[in-house]
Amino acid sequence: MDALSPTSKQSDKYRDWQRGYRAGYYAGSGDYGCYLHVPSVGGSSSYKSGYRAGYKAGWKNHHCVA
């Protein structure tokens, strides 16, 4: 199997990850807390890991704003 050509399953996972990232970034951007607490979300494992990554990124940009 060619590792460079993603299977449809992999691209589905990637799409899930991107959706999770966008949702997480949006949520993280609204979290002004000084301590990172990523809420747990439902969905596939790809969605969840994307959400966590996005949440952290959004939170880093906005956390601890007085």
One Martini backbone bead per residue (centre of mass of N, CA, C, O) as a GRO file, in nm:
protein
   66
    1MET     BB    1   0.097   0.036   0.021
    2ASP     BB    2   0.055   0.374  -0.019
    3ALA     BB    3   0.139   0.624   0.207
    4LEU     BB    4   0.070   0.889   0.031
    5SER     BB    5  -0.213   0.774  -0.017
    6PRO     BB    6  -0.500   0.855   0.105
    7THR     BB    7  -0.749   0.734   0.245
    8SER     BB    8  -1.071   0.790   0.313
    9LYS     BB    9  -1.037   0.756   0.613
   10GLN     BB   10  -0.816   0.967   0.654
   11SER     BB   11  -0.976   1.211   0.542
   12ASP     BB   12  -1.196   1.193   0.752
   13LYS     BB   13  -1.015   1.241   0.992
   14TYR     BB   14  -0.914   1.516   0.901
   15ARG     BB   15  -1.187   1.652   0.895
   16ASP     BB   16  -1.250   1.608   1.188
   17TRP     BB   17  -1.007   1.759   1.297
   18GLN     BB   18  -1.079   2.034   1.174
   19ARG     BB   19  -1.352   2.068   1.309
   20GLY     BB   20  -1.241   2.053   1.596
   21TYR     BB   21  -1.048   2.289   1.577
   22ARG     BB   22  -1.251   2.511   1.520
   23ALA     BB   23  -1.426   2.467   1.768
   24GLY     BB   24  -1.196   2.495   1.977
   25TYR     BB   25  -1.099   2.776   1.903
   26TYR     BB   26  -1.360   2.920   1.959
   27ALA     BB   27  -1.381   2.833   2.256
   28GLY     BB   28  -1.094   2.925   2.352
   29SER     BB   29  -1.135   3.230   2.284
   30GLY     BB   30  -1.366   3.247   2.527
   31ASP     BB   31  -1.134   3.171   2.732
   32TYR     BB   32  -1.025   3.374   3.020
   33GLY     BB   33  -0.868   3.188   3.170
   34CYS     BB   34  -0.564   3.098   3.347
   35TYR     BB   35  -0.665   2.800   3.309
   36LEU     BB   36  -0.647   2.519   3.137
   37HIS     BB   37  -0.977   2.389   3.024
   38VAL     BB   38  -1.076   2.123   2.850
   39PRO     BB   39  -1.349   2.026   2.728
   40SER     BB   40  -1.547   1.769   2.676
   41VAL     BB   41  -1.611   1.583   2.379
   42GLY     BB   42  -1.763   1.456   2.129
   43GLY     BB   43  -1.671   1.201   1.913
   44SER     BB   44  -1.413   1.144   1.752
   45SER     BB   45  -1.081   1.121   1.800
   46SER     BB   46  -1.012   1.337   1.592
   47TYR     BB   47  -1.198   1.555   1.697
   48LYS     BB   48  -1.081   1.569   1.982
   49SER     BB   49  -0.787   1.642   1.906
   50GLY     BB   50  -0.861   1.898   1.753
   51TYR     BB   51  -1.002   2.042   1.982
   52ARG     BB   52  -0.766   2.057   2.174
   53ALA     BB   53  -0.575   2.214   1.988
   54GLY     BB   54  -0.764   2.457   1.937
   55TYR     BB   55  -0.812   2.542   2.226
   56LYS     BB   56  -0.521   2.608   2.297
   57ALA     BB   57  -0.477   2.820   2.078
   58GLY     BB   58  -0.708   3.013   2.159
   59TRP     BB   59  -0.623   3.049   2.456
   60LYS     BB   60  -0.337   3.167   2.415
   61ASN     BB   61  -0.448   3.437   2.281
   62HIS     BB   62  -0.670   3.506   2.549
   63HIS     BB   63  -0.560   3.466   2.815
   64CYS     BB   64  -0.578   3.670   3.086
   65VAL     BB   65  -0.793   3.889   3.044
   66ALA     BB   66  -0.896   4.170   3.228
   0.00000   0.00000   0.00000
